[in-house]
Amino acid sequence: MAIASLAARRETSATHVALILHRTSSMRRLILSSCFFLATCGPAMDVLPEAEAATAPLRGFCGTPDRPNPEPMLKITALPVGQGDATLIETPDGSTILIDGGPPGSAATALRPALQQLGRETPTMSLATHFDLDHIGGLTELLLGPDAVPDTPDDLDPPRGCWDRGGPPPDPLPLLRSYLQTRPHCARTASAGDTVRFGAVHITVLAANGHFADGTVVSLHPDDENAHSLALLVTYRDFRYLTLGDLPGGGGVPPYQTIDLESHLSTLAGDIDVLHVSHHGSRTATSAALLAATHPEYAIISVGASNDFGHPHREVLDRLATAGVDTRTTINGPVVIRTDGRYHFFFGSELPAFDTTQNAVSPRPILCQSAADPTG
């Protein structure tokens, strides 16, 4: 991956051991800087809580004696909103970007608390991948303000805009109508090829409404809301994070087969570090072709426990496991990424990993380690 191209050129300290693993299928190399856990990162299985990690750079970020402090960090948090999707991004320049907002009720339980922890009421920018309620319900509540009434003084106006795919949703529900009523204050339509910049952090729209960033256009059924999802590539220096809303990849069981938008998208996304799995781990997406083309090291599934859809589906988990992707869910709590653009990290006292043999979630902590791939 490109993320390690600069890291690979760093001088290796005497306290580090570089272990290079070759993947014969793609000739990728993964450098694990082990930084002698007992000396610098704490004992094995000693996982820093997120709050502590933020104030303990040497231990939390596997720093070296000659480089104890991390460079400016990008933080991406997949929030636990049940059966839905919401992600909060904090950039090194102090901006906050909310991608989706989970189902109704999520503003009170997840979005406002997350922003208040940062001393904020309003995100710098909001971005709805599509108009399904499990993605936009909480976002609507947040934008409407505490009185939950559109076009009143407590409505929120993110200064960098309220972005979505544009146009009215099919057969809008009352809550969606309320969202549309709030949009005149800050409405922005995301089009394929658009890039929004927050210093060195770039958010690029790779696909929107069947239009791709390279000009390719695919005809979509007007009622297929998932297929109209935005596909977003978040980059910071050499770090690449791909999030797909509910974008389909041609999977599904007849007569509910879906259109394949992943194959072409993967050619635009290229090699990535983290995949935010589409549609909560539904079999309609996350094809083997997508994984083979993008080579993610990690994957995040936003999903609720014991949901009515059986998400994440077993075949998706099997494909991720076969591709060697370390997969986390939001069932037991938030999944957090911190990166300086060269190394990426997951933090949390317990980050759930899906146990495919038991069809259940088993907590699995993340140790203090950094990962990189110098092959580009």
VOGU-3710 file (C-alpha; in Angstrom, 3 decimals, decimal comma):
1> maiaslaarr> 0,000/0,000/0,000  0,993/3,583/-0,521  0,598/4,259/3,174  3,955/2,697/3,924  6,021/4,246/1,171  7,275/6,971/3,461  7,333/4,815/6,561  9,546/2,289/4,845  12,181/4,950/4,379  12,306/5,847/8,056
11> etsathvali> 15,398/4,914/9,990  14,740/1,804/12,047  15,536/2,335/15,726  17,424/-0,218/17,793  14,239/-0,921/19,703  12,316/-2,023/16,610  12,217/-5,266/14,731  10,882/-5,227/11,181  9,057/-8,331/10,097  8,313/-8,511/6,384
21> lhrtssmrrl> 5,559/-10,831/5,271  5,160/-11,620/1,593  1,697/-12,248/0,162  2,251/-14,357/-2,927  -1,141/-13,533/-4,403  -0,440/-9,825/-4,755  3,258/-9,514/-3,805  2,283/-7,192/-0,976  4,481/-6,760/2,064  3,296/-5,913/5,529
31> ilsscfflat> 5,777/-4,395/7,945  4,875/-4,936/11,577  6,890/-2,686/13,857  6,731/-4,696/17,040  8,473/-2,073/19,229  9,073/-4,618/21,999  5,704/-4,480/23,733  7,053/-5,057/27,235  9,344/-2,044/26,973  7,407/0,490/24,927
41> cgpamdvlpe> 3,841/-0,623/24,367  3,025/-2,388/27,602  2,547/-6,080/28,213  0,762/-8,334/25,767  -3,034/-7,955/25,756  -2,712/-4,587/27,517  -5,060/-2,417/25,444  -5,235/1,301/25,960  -8,698/2,830/26,329  -9,283/5,461/23,680
51> aeaataplrg> -9,085/8,367/26,127  -5,802/7,144/27,582  -4,331/6,361/24,193  -4,923/9,921/23,070  -2,641/11,199/25,827  0,003/8,470/25,735  1,669/8,764/22,317  4,728/6,593/23,027  2,744/3,663/24,335  -0,433/4,165/22,367
61> fcgtpdrpnp> 1,167/4,842/19,007  4,248/2,606/19,223  6,538/5,614/19,119  10,313/5,234/19,174  12,748/6,801/21,641  13,939/9,219/18,969  10,389/9,912/17,781  8,095/9,763/20,811  5,244/11,924/19,551  2,896/11,077/16,703
71> epmlkitalp> 2,377/13,454/13,828  -1,042/15,104/13,402  -3,635/12,370/13,538  -6,793/11,679/11,580  -9,434/9,892/13,642  -12,321/7,920/12,165  -14,960/6,483/14,519  -17,671/4,084/13,416  -20,347/4,860/15,987  -22,516/2,139/17,567
81> vgqgdatlie> -26,011/3,053/16,353  -27,558/-0,417/16,189  -28,768/-1,567/12,798  -27,602/1,468/10,876  -24,526/3,416/9,924  -22,862/6,551/11,287  -19,231/7,616/11,146  -17,540/10,617/12,734  -14,288/11,891/11,228  -11,975/14,270/13,108
91> tpdgstilid> -9,282/15,859/10,972  -5,924/17,259/12,093  -7,146/20,801/11,338  -9,990/20,420/13,872  -12,839/19,760/11,440  -15,557/17,206/12,173  -17,360/15,347/9,391  -20,393/13,182/10,015  -21,037/10,532/7,372  -24,594/9,240/7,834
101> ggppgsaata> -26,354/9,319/11,197  -27,886/5,958/11,964  -31,604/5,168/12,480  -34,089/7,412/14,304  -33,056/7,886/17,924  -29,331/7,959/17,130  -28,970/11,724/17,555  -29,637/11,434/21,277  -27,791/8,172/21,872  -24,717/8,576/19,664
111> lrpalqqlgr> -24,348/11,702/17,518  -24,822/14,486/20,050  -22,763/12,714/22,753  -19,905/12,144/20,288  -19,909/15,784/19,211  -20,266/17,057/22,783  -17,169/15,104/23,784  -15,347/17,313/21,290  -16,997/20,477/22,597  -19,189/20,733/19,508
121> etptmslath> -22,885/20,935/18,788  -22,616/21,182/15,020  -20,339/19,154/12,759  -18,220/21,025/10,242  -19,934/19,043/7,487  -22,566/16,336/7,249  -22,788/13,835/4,433  -25,638/11,391/3,801  -24,680/8,498/1,537  -28,336/7,877/0,638
131> fdldhigglt> -31,854/8,325/1,979  -32,537/5,063/3,827  -33,748/5,731/7,359  -31,060/3,602/9,001  -28,496/6,015/7,560  -30,322/9,324/7,672  -32,757/9,071/10,605  -30,367/10,243/13,318  -28,784/12,781/10,984  -32,208/14,332/10,395
141> elllgpdavp> -32,805/14,576/14,140  -29,430/16,211/14,644  -29,937/18,812/11,925  -33,444/19,646/13,152  -32,061/20,586/16,556  -33,483/19,739/19,983  -37,020/20,927/19,104  -37,147/18,456/16,165  -38,996/21,058/14,098  -37,672/22,175/10,719
151> dtpddldppr> -36,924/25,799/9,912  -36,595/26,982/13,509  -33,728/28,852/15,185  -32,161/25,720/16,687  -31,661/24,034/13,311  -28,009/23,164/12,742  -26,113/24,638/9,815  -22,809/22,806/9,284  -20,497/25,505/7,864  -19,143/23,262/5,102
161> gcwdrggppp> -22,634/22,137/4,140  -25,117/19,272/4,355  -24,121/16,985/1,497  -26,177/14,180/0,005  -26,870/12,550/-3,349  -29,360/15,250/-4,309  -32,945/15,102/-5,445  -35,927/13,811/-3,482  -35,854/10,267/-2,109  -38,335/7,795/-3,548
171> dplpllrsyl> -41,648/7,881/-1,656  -40,270/10,005/1,187  -41,414/9,274/4,713  -42,323/12,139/7,089  -38,877/12,086/8,683  -37,233/12,311/5,272  -39,507/15,188/4,331  -38,304/16,946/7,466  -34,722/16,365/6,386  -35,396/17,820/2,963
181> qtrphcarta> -36,991/20,843/4,623  -33,782/21,477/6,555  -31,545/21,276/3,491  -32,170/24,766/2,070  -30,063/26,131/4,926  -26,949/24,242/3,894  -27,813/21,974/0,956  -24,978/20,623/-1,180  -25,323/17,937/-3,826  -22,423/15,497/-4,058
191> sagdtvrfga> -21,505/14,586/-7,615  -19,096/11,939/-8,820  -15,597/13,383/-8,957  -16,171/16,023/-6,274  -13,441/16,397/-3,644  -13,848/18,254/-0,351  -10,586/19,161/1,396  -9,852/19,623/5,061  -6,166/20,429/4,988  -4,370/17,233/3,998
201> vhitvlaang> -7,560/15,165/4,418  -9,498/14,742/1,181  -12,965/13,224/0,745  -13,577/12,243/-2,867  -16,893/11,091/-4,313  -16,080/8,070/-6,476  -19,697/7,276/-7,328  -23,083/8,945/-6,948  -26,448/8,011/-8,469  -24,825/5,571/-10,880
211> hfadgtvvsl> -22,282/8,116/-12,088  -18,589/7,360/-11,558  -15,686/9,744/-11,131  -14,172/8,713/-14,475  -17,337/9,674/-16,364  -18,841/6,175/-16,591  -22,629/6,155/-16,144  -24,762/3,150/-15,208  -28,534/3,236/-15,562  -30,260/2,563/-12,229
221> hpddenahsl> -33,820/1,705/-11,314  -35,260/4,886/-9,772  -36,515/3,004/-6,713  -33,201/1,276/-5,988  -32,076/3,606/-3,204  -29,060/1,487/-2,276  -27,676/1,698/-5,804  -27,861/5,504/-5,620  -25,484/5,496/-2,638  -22,414/7,676/-2,571
231> allvtyrdfr> -19,073/5,869/-2,577  -16,495/7,947/-0,710  -12,709/7,687/-0,564  -11,136/9,406/2,435  -7,392/9,972/2,135  -4,790/11,456/4,452  -1,257/11,453/3,108  -0,843/7,777/2,143  -3,802/6,441/4,139  -6,923/5,365/2,204
241> yltlgdlpgg> -10,349/4,571/3,659  -13,287/3,547/1,455  -16,900/3,765/2,619  -19,787/2,705/0,404  -23,136/3,353/2,068  -25,361/0,476/0,889  -23,861/0,254/-2,595  -24,593/-3,162/-4,182  -22,039/-5,431/-5,788  -24,198/-7,829/-7,776
251> ggvppyqtid> -24,882/-10,244/-4,951  -28,165/-11,464/-3,573  -30,508/-14,390/-3,933  -32,841/-14,398/-6,970  -35,227/-12,728/-7,502  -33,410/-10,166/-5,337  -30,202/-10,031/-7,326  -28,542/-6,628/-7,277  -26,686/-4,584/-9,847  -22,897/-4,793/-9,702
261> leshlstlag> -21,460/-1,338/-9,034  -18,441/-2,582/-7,101  -16,411/-3,957/-9,983  -15,986/-0,643/-11,743  -15,729/1,242/-8,469  -12,800/-0,917/-7,380  -10,777/0,227/-10,398  -11,214/3,820/-9,211  -10,565/3,140/-5,540  -7,355/1,194/-6,041
271> didvlhvshh> -5,372/-0,110/-3,089  -6,912/0,864/0,264  -6,124/0,401/3,929  -9,608/0,205/5,483  -12,932/-0,820/3,948  -16,169/0,278/5,593  -18,244/-2,657/4,403  -21,323/-1,843/2,353  -24,877/-2,510/3,551  -23,974/-3,775/7,037
281> gsrtatsaal> -22,349/-6,910/5,666  -25,200/-7,923/3,364  -24,546/-10,629/0,786  -25,562/-8,090/-1,858  -22,122/-6,480/-1,638  -18,432/-6,932/-0,717  -17,626/-9,250/-3,594  -14,423/-11,251/-3,833  -13,541/-9,122/-6,865  -13,787/-5,922/-4,826
291> laathpeyai> -11,533/-7,331/-2,103  -9,019/-8,626/-4,632  -8,836/-5,273/-6,385  -8,644/-3,018/-3,313  -6,616/-5,196/-0,892  -7,946/-3,785/2,411  -6,026/-4,684/5,572  -8,996/-3,940/7,823  -12,774/-3,816/7,478  -15,492/-2,255/9,608
301> isvgasndfg> -19,085/-3,471/9,614  -21,714/-1,128/11,076  -24,432/-3,462/12,258  -26,865/-4,122/15,103  -26,937/-7,229/17,276  -29,545/-9,875/16,416  -30,954/-7,784/13,591  -33,864/-8,966/11,447  -31,728/-9,260/8,308  -29,086/-11,656/9,586
311> hphrevldrl> -26,349/-9,102/8,936  -23,502/-9,577/8,534  -24,120/-12,509/6,229  -21,883/-15,541/6,547  -20,692/-15,477/2,937  -19,445/-11,896/3,327  -17,535/-12,808/6,481  -16,057/-15,795/4,706  -14,912/-13,640/1,794  -13,288/-11,174/4,173
321> atagvdtrtt> -11,573/-13,985/6,062  -10,339/-15,597/2,848  -8,861/-12,262/1,782  -7,061/-11,996/5,116  -8,981/-8,888/6,202  -9,135/-8,116/9,933  -12,847/-7,387/10,408  -14,494/-5,449/13,257  -18,137/-4,673/14,002  -19,863/-1,941/15,981
331> ingpvvirtd> -22,048/-4,370/17,928  -20,187/-4,002/21,207  -19,053/-0,418/20,783  -17,308/2,045/18,493  -14,517/1,051/16,158  -11,817/3,717/16,049  -9,008/4,347/13,596  -6,200/6,804/14,239  -3,613/7,462/11,581  -0,789/9,862/10,890
341> gryhfffgse> -1,040/8,959/7,220  1,780/6,456/7,471  0,585/3,939/10,069  -2,963/3,144/11,067  -4,274/1,941/14,404  -7,454/0,667/16,003  -8,178/1,597/19,601  -10,757/0,595/22,172  -11,031/-1,476/25,310  -12,960/-4,097/23,351
351> lpafdttqna> -13,322/-4,093/19,595  -15,604/-6,923/18,497  -14,467/-9,438/15,911  -17,102/-11,611/14,302  -16,808/-15,309/15,102  -17,917/-17,011/11,903  -17,964/-20,454/13,493  -20,454/-19,479/16,194  -22,318/-16,797/14,233  -21,753/-14,448/17,145
361> vsprpilcqs> -19,530/-11,577/18,104  -16,555/-12,235/20,327  -14,580/-9,297/21,769  -11,003/-9,220/20,563  -8,668/-6,477/21,756  -6,163/-4,685/19,563  -2,576/-4,663/20,715  -0,258/-1,727/20,288  1,107/-2,244/16,789  1,550/-0,448/13,507
371> aadptg> 1,040/-1,813/10,044  2,425/-0,700/6,722  3,016/-1,956/3,215  5,956/-0,421/1,359  5,169/-1,838/-2,064  2,760/0,965/-3,030
//
